[in-house]
Amino acid sequence: MAKGIQDYSAQESVAPYVKAVVATGNDQDACRAVHMNGTSASVTLTVDGSDIAFWLIKGNEYPISATKSSSTSVVFLY
């Protein structure tokens, strides 16, 4: 399940992101946003237990709380 505002410490709440992790294709901790590092492409992200296809544009950040990505070009921001 996606994290709510109460699930973050004070330090995490005031910082935009405190950690970046490259997607592995396996389940990971729910992130605060995703960043597309590679070429723009259709990527399947697992959001709240459902697989959803998104068109992600290179260099952009999206406020999507995901736990899995079909592409290792995606960076999870925490």
Secondary structure, DSSP 4 states (H G I P E B T S, - for coil): -PPPGGGS-HHHHHSS-S-EEE--SS--PPPSEEEE-SS-EEEEEEETTEEEEEEEPTT-EE----SEES-TTEEEE-
